[in-house]
């Protein structure tokens, strides 16, 4: 009986967590998806949303991915 209750609770927890992840970008406008893809072109959820909505953000003329180059700042404290 305890095993049944535990398995039901685990199933409910997992099913509710999947729903919250799946609809994260649902309310975002199409332009926002493309702007964020400029910032994070390898983000899996953004790429999935781009494909799901058939946005083709990477083929737009105004799409310019940001090339982020990390440059450490050398600060000297006196």
NORLINNOR-V777390 format. One record per residue. RES is the residue in three letters. PHI is phi in radians with two decimals (none if undefined). Layout:
RES&PHI, RES&PHI
This chain:
UNK&none, UNK&-1.12, UNK&-1.12, UNK&-1.11, UNK&-1.13, UNK&-1.11, UNK&-1.17, UNK&-1.16, UNK&-1.12, UNK&-1.12, UNK&-1.09, UNK&-1.12, UNK&-1.11, UNK&-1.16, UNK&-1.20, UNK&-1.27, UNK&-1.23, UNK&-1.17, UNK&-1.16, UNK&-1.26, UNK&-1.37, UNK&-1.15, UNK&-1.84, UNK&-1.11, UNK&-1.72, UNK&-1.04, UNK&-1.55, UNK&-1.35, UNK&-1.23, UNK&-1.05, UNK&-1.08, UNK&-1.17, UNK&-1.08, UNK&-1.18, UNK&-1.12, UNK&-1.23, UNK&-1.20, UNK&-1.12, UNK&-1.35, UNK&-2.29, UNK&-1.23, UNK&-1.91, UNK&-1.20, UNK&-1.12, UNK&-1.20, UNK&-1.18, UNK&-1.12, UNK&-1.12, UNK&-1.15, UNK&-1.05, UNK&-1.24, UNK&-1.11, UNK&-1.55, UNK&0.97, UNK&-1.39, UNK&0.94, UNK&-1.03, UNK&-1.24, UNK&-1.71, UNK&-1.30, UNK&-1.21, UNK&-1.55, UNK&-1.55, UNK&-2.34, UNK&-1.12, UNK&-1.40, UNK&-1.67, UNK&-1.48, UNK&-2.09, UNK&-1.37, UNK&-2.17, UNK&-1.17, UNK&-1.66, UNK&-1.69, UNK&-1.85, UNK&-2.01, UNK&-1.82, UNK&-1.84
